[in-house]
Amino acid sequence: MNKIKRLAFGILVAGLAFGFSAFTTVKKRTVLVYYKTNMSYPNANDPRGYQYYSGDMCASGGNTCSAQWDIGTHLPPTDGDPLPITGVTFQTGSVYSGHFDL
């Protein structure tokens, strides 16, 4: 009887540990700042015309300088990489005004 109780207790503890870890695992998002380098596409939430740069490239004056985008499963960019056209999500309220200055 003791073995059965220990086995049941072990299964209960394992189930609780698994259930707890399933709810505490945080999905990491890849939200990056992209700079509006081509004003042929003036809308801030249009992915065309954005490029990634690791440094601050905003100067005062102008409309849209940068915005944050969740790039989902795309590989992390390097300087000068364009924002992918599909599979990205514009982060509302993340637009920084000014103009791109390289």
DRENLUMPA-304586 format. One record per residue: residue in one letter; residue number from 1; x, y, z of N, C-alpha, C, O in turn. Coordinates in nm, 2 decimals. Example, Ala and Ser with C-alpha at 12.3 -4.5 7.8 and 13.67 -1.06 7.14 Angstrom:
2
site res: A | n: 1 | npx: 1.32 | npy: -0.57 | npz: 0.78 | capx: 1.23 | capy: -0.45 | capz: 0.78 | cpx: 1.32 | cpy: -0.33 | cpz: 0.78 | opx: 1.42 | opy: -0.33 | opz: 0.85 $
site res: S | n: 2 | npx: 1.28 | npy: -0.22 | npz: 0.71 | capx: 1.37 | capy: -0.11 | capz: 0.71 | cpx: 1.29 | cpy: 0.00 | cpz: 0.79 | opx: 1.34 | opy: 0.11 | opz: 0.80 $
This chain:
102
site res: M | n: 1 | npx: 0.08 | npy: -0.12 | npz: 0.00 | capx: 0.00 | capy: 0.00 | capz: 0.00 | cpx: 0.09 | cpy: 0.13 | cpz: 0.00 | opx: 0.05 | opy: 0.22 | opz: -0.07 $
site res: N | n: 2 | npx: 0.20 | npy: 0.12 | npz: 0.07 | capx: 0.29 | capy: 0.24 | capz: 0.08 | cpx: 0.34 | cpy: 0.27 | cpz: -0.06 | opx: 0.36 | opy: 0.39 | opz: -0.10 $
site res: K | n: 3 | npx: 0.38 | npy: 0.17 | npz: -0.14 | capx: 0.43 | capy: 0.19 | capz: -0.27 | cpx: 0.33 | cpy: 0.25 | cpz: -0.36 | opx: 0.36 | opy: 0.34 | opz: -0.44 $
site res: I | n: 4 | npx: 0.20 | npy: 0.21 | npz: -0.35 | capx: 0.10 | capy: 0.27 | capz: -0.43 | cpx: 0.08 | cpy: 0.42 | cpz: -0.40 | opx: 0.06 | opy: 0.50 | opz: -0.48 $
site res: K | n: 5 | npx: 0.08 | npy: 0.45 | npz: -0.27 | capx: 0.07 | capy: 0.59 | capz: -0.22 | cpx: 0.18 | cpy: 0.68 | cpz: -0.27 | opx: 0.17 | opy: 0.79 | opz: -0.32 $
site res: R | n: 6 | npx: 0.31 | npy: 0.62 | npz: -0.26 | capx: 0.42 | capy: 0.69 | capz: -0.31 | cpx: 0.42 | cpy: 0.72 | cpz: -0.46 | opx: 0.45 | opy: 0.83 | opz: -0.51 $
site res: L | n: 7 | npx: 0.37 | npy: 0.62 | npz: -0.53 | capx: 0.36 | capy: 0.63 | capz: -0.68 | cpx: 0.26 | cpy: 0.73 | cpz: -0.71 | opx: 0.28 | opy: 0.82 | opz: -0.80 $
site res: A | n: 8 | npx: 0.14 | npy: 0.73 | npz: -0.65 | capx: 0.04 | capy: 0.83 | capz: -0.67 | cpx: 0.09 | cpy: 0.97 | cpz: -0.64 | opx: 0.06 | opy: 1.06 | opz: -0.71 $
site res: F | n: 9 | npx: 0.16 | npy: 0.98 | npz: -0.52 | capx: 0.21 | capy: 1.11 | capz: -0.48 | cpx: 0.31 | cpy: 1.16 | cpz: -0.58 | opx: 0.31 | opy: 1.28 | opz: -0.62 $
site res: G | n: 10 | npx: 0.40 | npy: 1.07 | npz: -0.63 | capx: 0.50 | capy: 1.11 | capz: -0.73 | cpx: 0.43 | cpy: 1.16 | cpz: -0.86 | opx: 0.48 | opy: 1.26 | opz: -0.92 $
site res: I | n: 11 | npx: 0.33 | npy: 1.09 | npz: -0.91 | capx: 0.26 | capy: 1.13 | capz: -1.03 | cpx: 0.19 | cpy: 1.27 | cpz: -1.01 | opx: 0.19 | opy: 1.35 | opz: -1.10 $
site res: L | n: 12 | npx: 0.13 | npy: 1.28 | npz: -0.89 | capx: 0.07 | capy: 1.41 | capz: -0.86 | cpx: 0.17 | cpy: 1.53 | cpz: -0.86 | opx: 0.14 | opy: 1.63 | opz: -0.92 $
site res: V | n: 13 | npx: 0.28 | npy: 1.51 | npz: -0.80 | capx: 0.39 | capy: 1.61 | capz: -0.79 | cpx: 0.44 | cpy: 1.64 | cpz: -0.93 | opx: 0.46 | opy: 1.76 | opz: -0.97 $
site res: A | n: 14 | npx: 0.46 | npy: 1.54 | npz: -1.01 | capx: 0.51 | capy: 1.55 | capz: -1.15 | cpx: 0.41 | cpy: 1.63 | cpz: -1.23 | opx: 0.44 | opy: 1.72 | opz: -1.31 $
site res: G | n: 15 | npx: 0.28 | npy: 1.60 | npz: -1.22 | capx: 0.17 | capy: 1.66 | capz: -1.29 | cpx: 0.16 | cpy: 1.81 | cpz: -1.25 | opx: 0.15 | opy: 1.90 | opz: -1.34 $
site res: L | n: 16 | npx: 0.18 | npy: 1.84 | npz: -1.12 | capx: 0.17 | capy: 1.98 | capz: -1.08 | cpx: 0.29 | cpy: 2.06 | cpz: -1.13 | opx: 0.28 | opy: 2.17 | opz: -1.18 $
site res: A | n: 17 | npx: 0.41 | npy: 2.00 | npz: -1.13 | capx: 0.53 | capy: 2.07 | capz: -1.18 | cpx: 0.52 | cpy: 2.09 | cpz: -1.33 | opx: 0.55 | opy: 2.20 | opz: -1.37 $
site res: F | n: 18 | npx: 0.47 | npy: 2.00 | npz: -1.40 | capx: 0.45 | capy: 2.02 | capz: -1.55 | cpx: 0.35 | cpy: 2.13 | cpz: -1.58 | opx: 0.37 | opy: 2.21 | opz: -1.66 $
site res: G | n: 19 | npx: 0.24 | npy: 2.12 | npz: -1.51 | capx: 0.13 | capy: 2.22 | capz: -1.53 | cpx: 0.18 | cpy: 2.36 | cpz: -1.49 | opx: 0.15 | opy: 2.46 | opz: -1.56 $
site res: F | n: 20 | npx: 0.25 | npy: 2.37 | npz: -1.38 | capx: 0.30 | capy: 2.50 | capz: -1.34 | cpx: 0.40 | cpy: 2.56 | cpz: -1.44 | opx: 0.39 | opy: 2.68 | opz: -1.48 $
site res: S | n: 21 | npx: 0.49 | npy: 2.47 | npz: -1.49 | capx: 0.59 | capy: 2.52 | capz: -1.59 | cpx: 0.53 | cpy: 2.56 | cpz: -1.72 | opx: 0.57 | opy: 2.65 | opz: -1.79 $
site res: A | n: 22 | npx: 0.42 | npy: 2.50 | npz: -1.76 | capx: 0.35 | capy: 2.53 | capz: -1.88 | cpx: 0.29 | cpy: 2.67 | cpz: -1.88 | opx: 0.28 | opy: 2.74 | opz: -1.98 $
site res: F | n: 23 | npx: 0.25 | npy: 2.72 | npz: -1.76 | capx: 0.19 | capy: 2.85 | capz: -1.75 | cpx: 0.30 | cpy: 2.96 | cpz: -1.71 | opx: 0.26 | opy: 3.08 | opz: -1.73 $
site res: T | n: 24 | npx: 0.41 | npy: 2.92 | npz: -1.68 | capx: 0.52 | capy: 3.02 | capz: -1.64 | cpx: 0.62 | cpy: 3.04 | cpz: -1.75 | opx: 0.70 | opy: 3.13 | opz: -1.74 $
site res: T | n: 25 | npx: 0.61 | npy: 2.96 | npz: -1.86 | capx: 0.70 | capy: 2.98 | capz: -1.97 | cpx: 0.66 | cpy: 3.10 | cpz: -2.05 | opx: 0.55 | opy: 3.11 | opz: -2.09 $
site res: V | n: 26 | npx: 0.75 | npy: 3.19 | npz: -2.07 | capx: 0.72 | capy: 3.32 | capz: -2.14 | cpx: 0.77 | cpy: 3.31 | cpz: -2.28 | opx: 0.89 | opy: 3.27 | opz: -2.30 $
site res: K | n: 27 | npx: 0.68 | npy: 3.33 | npz: -2.38 | capx: 0.72 | capy: 3.34 | capz: -2.52 | cpx: 0.80 | cpy: 3.47 | cpz: -2.54 | opx: 0.75 | opy: 3.58 | opz: -2.52 $
site res: K | n: 28 | npx: 0.92 | npy: 3.45 | npz: -2.59 | capx: 1.00 | capy: 3.57 | capz: -2.62 | cpx: 0.96 | cpy: 3.63 | cpz: -2.75 | opx: 0.95 | opy: 3.56 | opz: -2.85 $
site res: R | n: 29 | npx: 0.94 | npy: 3.76 | npz: -2.75 | capx: 0.91 | capy: 3.83 | capz: -2.88 | cpx: 1.03 | cpy: 3.91 | cpz: -2.93 | opx: 1.11 | opy: 3.95 | opz: -2.85 $
site res: T | n: 30 | npx: 1.04 | npy: 3.92 | npz: -3.06 | capx: 1.15 | capy: 3.99 | capz: -3.12 | cpx: 1.10 | cpy: 4.12 | cpz: -3.17 | opx: 1.06 | opy: 4.13 | opz: -3.29 $
site res: V | n: 31 | npx: 1.10 | npy: 4.22 | npz: -3.08 | capx: 1.05 | capy: 4.36 | capz: -3.12 | cpx: 1.17 | cpy: 4.45 | cpz: -3.14 | opx: 1.25 | opy: 4.46 | opz: -3.05 $
site res: L | n: 32 | npx: 1.19 | npy: 4.50 | npz: -3.26 | capx: 1.30 | capy: 4.58 | capz: -3.29 | cpx: 1.26 | cpy: 4.71 | cpz: -3.35 | opx: 1.15 | opy: 4.73 | opz: -3.41 $
site res: V | n: 33 | npx: 1.35 | npy: 4.81 | npz: -3.34 | capx: 1.33 | capy: 4.94 | capz: -3.40 | cpx: 1.38 | cpy: 4.94 | cpz: -3.55 | opx: 1.49 | opy: 4.90 | opz: -3.57 $
site res: Y | n: 34 | npx: 1.29 | npy: 4.98 | npz: -3.64 | capx: 1.33 | capy: 4.99 | capz: -3.78 | cpx: 1.31 | cpy: 5.14 | cpz: -3.82 | opx: 1.23 | opy: 5.20 | opz: -3.77 $
site res: Y | n: 35 | npx: 1.40 | npy: 5.18 | npz: -3.91 | capx: 1.40 | capy: 5.32 | capz: -3.95 | cpx: 1.34 | cpy: 5.34 | cpz: -4.09 | opx: 1.36 | opy: 5.26 | opz: -4.18 $
site res: K | n: 36 | npx: 1.25 | npy: 5.45 | npz: -4.10 | capx: 1.19 | capy: 5.47 | capz: -4.23 | cpx: 1.28 | cpy: 5.54 | cpz: -4.32 | opx: 1.31 | opy: 5.66 | opz: -4.31 $
site res: T | n: 37 | npx: 1.34 | npy: 5.47 | npz: -4.41 | capx: 1.45 | capy: 5.52 | capz: -4.50 | cpx: 1.40 | cpy: 5.56 | cpz: -4.63 | opx: 1.47 | opy: 5.62 | opz: -4.71 $
site res: N | n: 38 | npx: 1.28 | npy: 5.51 | npz: -4.67 | capx: 1.22 | capy: 5.54 | capz: -4.80 | cpx: 1.08 | cpy: 5.60 | cpz: -4.78 | opx: 0.99 | opy: 5.53 | opz: -4.75 $
site res: M | n: 39 | npx: 1.07 | npy: 5.73 | npz: -4.80 | capx: 0.94 | capy: 5.80 | capz: -4.79 | cpx: 0.85 | cpy: 5.78 | cpz: -4.91 | opx: 0.74 | opy: 5.85 | opz: -4.91 $
site res: S | n: 40 | npx: 0.88 | npy: 5.70 | npz: -5.00 | capx: 0.79 | capy: 5.66 | capz: -5.11 | cpx: 0.67 | cpy: 5.59 | cpz: -5.05 | opx: 0.56 | opy: 5.58 | opz: -5.11 $
site res: Y | n: 41 | npx: 0.68 | npy: 5.53 | npz: -4.93 | capx: 0.58 | capy: 5.46 | capz: -4.86 | cpx: 0.56 | cpy: 5.54 | cpz: -4.73 | opx: 0.61 | opy: 5.50 | opz: -4.63 $
site res: P | n: 42 | npx: 0.48 | npy: 5.65 | npz: -4.73 | capx: 0.47 | capy: 5.74 | capz: -4.61 | cpx: 0.40 | cpy: 5.68 | cpz: -4.49 | opx: 0.42 | opy: 5.74 | opz: -4.38 $
site res: N | n: 43 | npx: 0.31 | npy: 5.58 | npz: -4.51 | capx: 0.23 | capy: 5.54 | capz: -4.39 | cpx: 0.33 | cpy: 5.47 | cpz: -4.29 | opx: 0.41 | opy: 5.39 | opz: -4.33 $
site res: A | n: 44 | npx: 0.31 | npy: 5.50 | npz: -4.17 | capx: 0.40 | capy: 5.45 | capz: -4.06 | cpx: 0.39 | cpy: 5.30 | cpz: -4.05 | opx: 0.49 | opy: 5.23 | opz: -4.01 $
site res: N | n: 45 | npx: 0.27 | npy: 5.24 | npz: -4.07 | capx: 0.25 | capy: 5.10 | capz: -4.05 | cpx: 0.27 | cpy: 5.02 | cpz: -4.18 | opx: 0.23 | opy: 4.90 | opz: -4.19 $
site res: D | n: 46 | npx: 0.33 | npy: 5.08 | npz: -4.28 | capx: 0.36 | capy: 5.01 | capz: -4.41 | cpx: 0.51 | cpy: 4.96 | cpz: -4.40 | opx: 0.60 | opy: 5.04 | opz: -4.39 $
site res: P | n: 47 | npx: 0.53 | npy: 4.83 | npz: -4.40 | capx: 0.66 | capy: 4.77 | capz: -4.38 | cpx: 0.76 | cpy: 4.81 | cpz: -4.49 | opx: 0.88 | opy: 4.81 | opz: -4.47 $
site res: R | n: 48 | npx: 0.71 | npy: 4.85 | npz: -4.61 | capx: 0.80 | capy: 4.88 | capz: -4.72 | cpx: 0.87 | cpy: 5.02 | cpz: -4.68 | opx: 0.81 | opy: 5.11 | opz: -4.63 $
site res: G | n: 49 | npx: 1.00 | npy: 5.03 | npz: -4.71 | capx: 1.07 | capy: 5.15 | capz: -4.68 | cpx: 1.14 | cpy: 5.15 | cpz: -4.55 | opx: 1.21 | opy: 5.25 | opz: -4.52 $
site res: Y | n: 50 | npx: 1.12 | npy: 5.05 | npz: -4.47 | capx: 1.19 | capy: 5.04 | capz: -4.34 | cpx: 1.32 | cpy: 4.96 | cpz: -4.35 | opx: 1.32 | opy: 4.86 | opz: -4.42 $
site res: Q | n: 51 | npx: 1.42 | npy: 5.00 | npz: -4.28 | capx: 1.55 | capy: 4.92 | capz: -4.27 | cpx: 1.59 | cpy: 4.92 | cpz: -4.12 | opx: 1.56 | opy: 5.01 | opz: -4.05 $
site res: Y | n: 52 | npx: 1.67 | npy: 4.82 | npz: -4.09 | capx: 1.72 | capy: 4.81 | capz: -3.95 | cpx: 1.86 | cpy: 4.87 | cpz: -3.94 | opx: 1.94 | opy: 4.85 | opz: -4.03 $
site res: Y | n: 53 | npx: 1.88 | npy: 4.94 | npz: -3.83 | capx: 2.02 | capy: 4.99 | capz: -3.80 | cpx: 2.03 | cpy: 4.98 | cpz: -3.65 | opx: 1.93 | opy: 5.01 | opz: -3.57 $
site res: S | n: 54 | npx: 2.14 | npy: 4.94 | npz: -3.60 | capx: 2.15 | capy: 4.92 | capz: -3.45 | cpx: 2.17 | cpy: 5.05 | cpz: -3.37 | opx: 2.15 | opy: 5.05 | opz: -3.25 $
site res: G | n: 55 | npx: 2.22 | npy: 5.15 | npz: -3.44 | capx: 2.24 | capy: 5.28 | capz: -3.37 | cpx: 2.12 | cpy: 5.37 | cpz: -3.39 | opx: 2.03 | opy: 5.34 | opz: -3.46 $
site res: D | n: 56 | npx: 2.12 | npy: 5.48 | npz: -3.31 | capx: 2.01 | capy: 5.58 | capz: -3.33 | cpx: 2.03 | cpy: 5.66 | cpz: -3.45 | opx: 2.14 | opy: 5.73 | opz: -3.46 $
site res: M | n: 57 | npx: 1.94 | npy: 5.66 | npz: -3.54 | capx: 1.95 | capy: 5.73 | capz: -3.67 | cpx: 1.85 | cpy: 5.83 | cpz: -3.69 | opx: 1.82 | opy: 5.87 | opz: -3.81 $
site res: C | n: 58 | npx: 1.79 | npy: 5.88 | npz: -3.58 | capx: 1.68 | capy: 5.98 | capz: -3.59 | cpx: 1.73 | cpy: 6.12 | cpz: -3.57 | opx: 1.81 | opy: 6.15 | opz: -3.48 $
site res: A | n: 59 | npx: 1.69 | npy: 6.21 | npz: -3.66 | capx: 1.72 | capy: 6.35 | capz: -3.64 | cpx: 1.59 | cpy: 6.43 | cpz: -3.63 | opx: 1.49 | opy: 6.39 | opz: -3.68 $
site res: S | n: 60 | npx: 1.59 | npy: 6.54 | npz: -3.56 | capx: 1.47 | capy: 6.62 | capz: -3.55 | cpx: 1.42 | cpy: 6.67 | cpz: -3.68 | opx: 1.49 | opy: 6.69 | opz: -3.77 $
site res: G | n: 61 | npx: 1.28 | npy: 6.70 | npz: -3.68 | capx: 1.22 | capy: 6.75 | capz: -3.80 | cpx: 1.18 | cpy: 6.63 | cpz: -3.90 | opx: 1.26 | opy: 6.54 | opz: -3.92 $
site res: G | n: 62 | npx: 1.06 | npy: 6.64 | npz: -3.94 | capx: 1.01 | capy: 6.54 | capz: -4.03 | cpx: 0.89 | cpy: 6.46 | cpz: -3.97 | opx: 0.84 | opy: 6.50 | opz: -3.86 $
site res: N | n: 63 | npx: 0.84 | npy: 6.36 | npz: -4.04 | capx: 0.72 | capy: 6.29 | capz: -3.99 | cpx: 0.76 | cpy: 6.16 | cpz: -3.92 | opx: 0.76 | opy: 6.15 | opz: -3.80 $
site res: T | n: 64 | npx: 0.79 | npy: 6.05 | npz: -3.99 | capx: 0.82 | capy: 5.92 | capz: -3.94 | cpx: 0.96 | cpy: 5.89 | cpz: -3.95 | opx: 1.02 | opy: 5.89 | opz: -4.06 $
site res: C | n: 65 | npx: 1.03 | npy: 5.88 | npz: -3.83 | capx: 1.17 | capy: 5.84 | capz: -3.84 | cpx: 1.19 | cpy: 5.69 | cpz: -3.81 | opx: 1.26 | opy: 5.62 | opz: -3.89 $
site res: S | n: 66 | npx: 1.12 | npy: 5.64 | npz: -3.71 | capx: 1.13 | capy: 5.50 | capz: -3.68 | cpx: 1.00 | cpy: 5.44 | cpz: -3.62 | opx: 0.91 | opy: 5.52 | opz: -3.58 $
site res: A | n: 67 | npx: 0.99 | npy: 5.31 | npz: -3.61 | capx: 0.88 | capy: 5.24 | capz: -3.55 | cpx: 0.93 | cpy: 5.11 | cpz: -3.50 | opx: 1.03 | opy: 5.05 | opz: -3.55 $
site res: Q | n: 68 | npx: 0.86 | npy: 5.05 | npz: -3.41 | capx: 0.89 | capy: 4.92 | capz: -3.36 | cpx: 0.81 | cpy: 4.81 | cpz: -3.43 | opx: 0.69 | opy: 4.83 | opz: -3.46 $
site res: W | n: 69 | npx: 0.87 | npy: 4.70 | npz: -3.47 | capx: 0.81 | capy: 4.59 | capz: -3.54 | cpx: 0.84 | cpy: 4.46 | cpz: -3.47 | opx: 0.96 | opy: 4.44 | opz: -3.43 $
site res: D | n: 70 | npx: 0.75 | npy: 4.38 | npz: -3.45 | capx: 0.77 | capy: 4.24 | capz: -3.41 | cpx: 0.80 | cpy: 4.16 | cpz: -3.53 | opx: 0.71 | opy: 4.14 | opz: -3.62 $
site res: I | n: 71 | npx: 0.92 | npy: 4.11 | npz: -3.54 | capx: 0.96 | capy: 4.04 | capz: -3.67 | cpx: 0.93 | cpy: 3.89 | cpz: -3.66 | opx: 0.96 | opy: 3.81 | opz: -3.75 $
site res: G | n: 72 | npx: 0.86 | npy: 3.84 | npz: -3.55 | capx: 0.82 | capy: 3.70 | capz: -3.54 | cpx: 0.93 | cpy: 3.60 | cpz: -3.55 | opx: 1.03 | opy: 3.61 | opz: -3.47 $
site res: T | n: 73 | npx: 0.92 | npy: 3.51 | npz: -3.65 | capx: 1.02 | capy: 3.41 | capz: -3.66 | cpx: 1.14 | cpy: 3.44 | cpz: -3.76 | opx: 1.22 | opy: 3.35 | opz: -3.79 $
site res: H | n: 74 | npx: 1.14 | npy: 3.56 | npz: -3.81 | capx: 1.25 | capy: 3.60 | capz: -3.90 | cpx: 1.38 | cpy: 3.61 | cpz: -3.82 | opx: 1.38 | opy: 3.63 | opz: -3.70 $
site res: L | n: 75 | npx: 1.49 | npy: 3.58 | npz: -3.89 | capx: 1.63 | capy: 3.59 | capz: -3.83 | cpx: 1.66 | cpy: 3.73 | cpz: -3.79 | opx: 1.61 | opy: 3.83 | opz: -3.85 $
site res: P | n: 76 | npx: 1.73 | npy: 3.75 | npz: -3.68 | capx: 1.77 | capy: 3.89 | capz: -3.64 | cpx: 1.84 | cpy: 3.96 | cpz: -3.75 | opx: 1.93 | opy: 3.90 | opz: -3.82 $
site res: P | n: 77 | npx: 1.81 | npy: 4.09 | npz: -3.77 | capx: 1.87 | capy: 4.16 | capz: -3.89 | cpx: 2.01 | cpy: 4.21 | cpz: -3.85 | opx: 2.06 | opy: 4.21 | opz: -3.74 $
site res: T | n: 78 | npx: 2.08 | npy: 4.25 | npz: -3.96 | capx: 2.21 | capy: 4.32 | capz: -3.94 | cpx: 2.19 | cpy: 4.46 | cpz: -4.00 | opx: 2.09 | opy: 4.48 | opz: -4.07 $
site res: D | n: 79 | npx: 2.28 | npy: 4.55 | npz: -3.98 | capx: 2.26 | capy: 4.69 | capz: -4.03 | cpx: 2.24 | cpy: 4.69 | cpz: -4.18 | opx: 2.31 | opy: 4.63 | opz: -4.26 $
site res: G | n: 80 | npx: 2.13 | npy: 4.77 | npz: -4.22 | capx: 2.10 | capy: 4.78 | capz: -4.36 | cpx: 2.00 | cpy: 4.68 | cpz: -4.41 | opx: 1.95 | opy: 4.70 | opz: -4.52 $
site res: D | n: 81 | npx: 1.96 | npy: 4.58 | npz: -4.33 | capx: 1.86 | capy: 4.48 | capz: -4.37 | cpx: 1.72 | cpy: 4.55 | cpz: -4.38 | opx: 1.69 | opy: 4.62 | opz: -4.29 $
site res: P | n: 82 | npx: 1.65 | npy: 4.52 | npz: -4.49 | capx: 1.51 | capy: 4.58 | capz: -4.50 | cpx: 1.42 | cpy: 4.50 | cpz: -4.41 | opx: 1.45 | opy: 4.38 | opz: -4.37 $
site res: L | n: 83 | npx: 1.31 | npy: 4.56 | npz: -4.36 | capx: 1.21 | capy: 4.49 | capz: -4.28 | cpx: 1.14 | cpy: 4.39 | cpz: -4.38 | opx: 1.10 | opy: 4.43 | opz: -4.49 $
site res: P | n: 84 | npx: 1.12 | npy: 4.27 | npz: -4.33 | capx: 1.05 | capy: 4.17 | capz: -4.41 | cpx: 0.91 | cpy: 4.23 | cpz: -4.44 | opx: 0.85 | opy: 4.29 | opz: -4.36 $
site res: I | n: 85 | npx: 0.86 | npy: 4.20 | npz: -4.56 | capx: 0.72 | capy: 4.25 | capz: -4.60 | cpx: 0.61 | cpy: 4.17 | cpz: -4.53 | opx: 0.51 | opy: 4.22 | opz: -4.50 $
site res: T | n: 86 | npx: 0.63 | npy: 4.04 | npz: -4.51 | capx: 0.53 | capy: 3.95 | capz: -4.45 | cpx: 0.58 | cpy: 3.89 | cpz: -4.32 | opx: 0.70 | opy: 3.88 | opz: -4.29 $
site res: G | n: 87 | npx: 0.49 | npy: 3.85 | npz: -4.23 | capx: 0.53 | capy: 3.79 | capz: -4.10 | cpx: 0.58 | cpy: 3.89 | cpz: -4.00 | opx: 0.64 | opy: 3.85 | opz: -3.90 $
site res: V | n: 88 | npx: 0.55 | npy: 4.02 | npz: -4.01 | capx: 0.59 | capy: 4.12 | capz: -3.92 | cpx: 0.46 | cpy: 4.19 | cpz: -3.86 | opx: 0.36 | opy: 4.20 | opz: -3.93 $
site res: T | n: 89 | npx: 0.47 | npy: 4.24 | npz: -3.74 | capx: 0.36 | capy: 4.31 | capz: -3.68 | cpx: 0.40 | cpy: 4.45 | cpz: -3.63 | opx: 0.50 | opy: 4.46 | opz: -3.55 $
site res: F | n: 90 | npx: 0.33 | npy: 4.55 | npz: -3.68 | capx: 0.36 | capy: 4.69 | capz: -3.64 | cpx: 0.31 | cpy: 4.71 | cpz: -3.50 | opx: 0.21 | opy: 4.66 | opz: -3.46 $
site res: Q | n: 91 | npx: 0.40 | npy: 4.77 | npz: -3.42 | capx: 0.36 | capy: 4.80 | capz: -3.28 | cpx: 0.30 | cpy: 4.93 | cpz: -3.26 | opx: 0.37 | opy: 5.04 | opz: -3.27 $
site res: T | n: 92 | npx: 0.17 | npy: 4.93 | npz: -3.25 | capx: 0.09 | capy: 5.06 | capz: -3.24 | cpx: 0.15 | cpy: 5.15 | cpz: -3.13 | opx: 0.18 | opy: 5.10 | opz: -3.02 $
site res: G | n: 93 | npx: 0.16 | npy: 5.28 | npz: -3.16 | capx: 0.21 | capy: 5.38 | capz: -3.06 | cpx: 0.36 | cpy: 5.38 | cpz: -3.05 | opx: 0.41 | opy: 5.45 | opz: -2.96 $
site res: S | n: 94 | npx: 0.43 | npy: 5.31 | npz: -3.14 | capx: 0.58 | capy: 5.31 | capz: -3.13 | cpx: 0.65 | cpy: 5.40 | cpz: -3.23 | opx: 0.77 | opy: 5.40 | opz: -3.23 $
site res: V | n: 95 | npx: 0.57 | npy: 5.48 | npz: -3.30 | capx: 0.63 | capy: 5.57 | capz: -3.40 | cpx: 0.71 | cpy: 5.68 | cpz: -3.33 | opx: 0.66 | opy: 5.74 | opz: -3.24 $
site res: Y | n: 96 | npx: 0.83 | npy: 5.71 | npz: -3.38 | capx: 0.91 | capy: 5.82 | capz: -3.33 | cpx: 0.93 | cpy: 5.92 | cpz: -3.45 | opx: 0.97 | opy: 5.88 | opz: -3.56 $
site res: S | n: 97 | npx: 0.89 | npy: 6.04 | npz: -3.42 | capx: 0.89 | capy: 6.14 | capz: -3.53 | cpx: 1.03 | cpy: 6.19 | cpz: -3.55 | opx: 1.11 | opy: 6.18 | opz: -3.46 $
site res: G | n: 98 | npx: 1.05 | npy: 6.25 | npz: -3.67 | capx: 1.18 | capy: 6.30 | capz: -3.71 | cpx: 1.21 | cpy: 6.25 | cpz: -3.85 | opx: 1.12 | opy: 6.22 | opz: -3.92 $
site res: H | n: 99 | npx: 1.33 | npy: 6.25 | npz: -3.88 | capx: 1.37 | capy: 6.19 | capz: -4.01 | cpx: 1.49 | cpy: 6.10 | cpz: -4.00 | opx: 1.57 | opy: 6.12 | opz: -3.90 $
site res: F | n: 100 | npx: 1.51 | npy: 6.01 | npz: -4.09 | capx: 1.62 | capy: 5.92 | capz: -4.08 | cpx: 1.75 | cpy: 5.99 | cpz: -4.13 | opx: 1.75 | opy: 6.06 | opz: -4.23 $
site res: D | n: 101 | npx: 1.85 | npy: 5.98 | npz: -4.05 | capx: 1.98 | capy: 6.04 | capz: -4.08 | cpx: 2.09 | cpy: 5.95 | cpz: -4.06 | opx: 2.13 | opy: 5.90 | opz: -3.95 $
site res: L | n: 102 | npx: 2.15 | npy: 5.91 | npz: -4.18 | capx: 2.26 | capy: 5.81 | capz: -4.18 | cpx: 2.39 | cpy: 5.87 | cpz: -4.16 | opx: 2.49 | opy: 5.81 | opz: -4.15 $
